[in-house]
């Protein structure tokens, strides 16, 4: 059986890097390339990929990814509205990935046209792996919980918390 760390090492070796641990940090443009909604039977996918499932959706702001030797590192990131000011701690994952665990945004506004003043708590876990010296790929798991609002327009999620899974890619600026 081949381990994930060995696969990541081989990918990095083929891309000219000796190991994911040699990855140089910097600012990256991130894109959502796939979204799977476990909350509202697909309705939440529009929040993460508004142009449709076949069009990668760019994050509004670049995101800093630290060099491996600088891990762990804590800071705030802005993704795109309504995901602004999210505190994250990036750590070295056991399998050679950049790991973010338990990043929380307490009151993210859901679609105001459909859901009025409804906000929800979103908790993010993500794993990112270098695929070349200038690129990353990975996944994010977003637990959405505690929908609340004064105008009673919040959706009823399939579960609380419910899960939205995103596939991500990033390219050095």
Secondary structure, 3 states (H helix, E strand, C coil): CCCHHHHHHHHHHHCCCCCHHHCCCEEEEEEEEEEEECCCCCCCHHHHCCCCCCCCEECCCCEEECCHHHCCEEEEECCECCECCEEEEEEECCCCCEEEEEEEEEEEECCHHHHCCCEEEEEEEEEEEEEECCEEEEEEEEEEEEEECCCCCCCCCCCCCEEEEEEEEEEEC
